Amino acid sequence: MTNLQGRVSPFLYIFSIFALTAPAGVKGAGTKKVYMITDMEGVDGVFSIEDQCEPFKSPRWAESQKLLTDEANAAVEGLFSGGATDVVVADLHDTSRSLSVLTIDARARLLQGRDLPPTIGIDSSYSAVIFIGQHAMAGAKNGVLSHTESWEGIQNVWVNNKLTGEIGSRVMLAGYYDVPVIMLAGDSAACEELQALVPKAECAAVKTGFGRTAGISLSHKAACDLIREKARLAMEELAEFKPYKIAGPVAVKVEYTPPGTSVFRPNPGVERVDERTVAYHGKDIMEAWLKWSDF
């Protein structure tokens, strides 16, 4: 997930769109609403940022859009087959220009756009969160196009001293609202990352890396078939999943790439650890993350 909102923090962007997809409240009787996070780096057949992942600049961008759209639609099919009653597909790669209302499954709702206002985030009306096209955290062994939040600005993130990527942070934030993460499609390293937190999670490993920019991928048809089946199984098994809860107080520690110190501003609960690292403290995961997002 790269340069989502310019100067707005990547987390704040995600946090904002969660709330905008559903009215506040609790799940209605019989409703099973799913929030789908989509990204590009974990899609089958994608191994290059320059050639495939930069919107309308990469020579294979149109192909990448088709690959992601088909994976998202396969997941939508599986979710509804498994019992979902509502699916929100969030276009979260780069600046939200990957998906289209012309080609997304008609049963789903598509969330897109930039400069969304900060809100309270996801609420208990959601039944589950899934990932499609997800990559592993920065530094993950054999993680294809792996990074955390930004390609250039962030080296590492820890939550209560646990190294955490985009997968982990979304799992924790969904858990804050008592919503479980139940499924992921991406490379093998991303699957391992989710299952380390949610062992029961259904995972569709559509490719396996030999490093950050090479690996073996399933055929596109095989990848979509696998995603469809894993999404169906995840929904059928929904009752078996529990939200991932992290007890407070919480410290989110962020190691920035050089110069790093430029992001530090003294505020309550914000601590400069060293010239490249800042810690954001809160009574719970949400308060700590929001202190980071204010930067």
CORMO-V223999 format. One line per field, one symbol per residue. burial: + if it has 9 or more other C-alpha atoms within 8 Angstrom, else -. A space follows every 50 residues. Layout:
BEGIN
burial: ???
END
This chain:
BEGIN
burial: +++++--+++++++++++++-+----+---+++++++++++++++++++- +++++--+--+--++-++++++++++++++-+++-++++++++++++++- ---+---+-+++--------++++++++++++++++++-+-+++++++++ +--++++++----++++++-+++++++++++++++++++++-+++--+-- +++++++++++++++-++-+--++++++++++++++-+--+-++-+--++ +++++++--++--+-----+++---++++++++++++++++++--
END
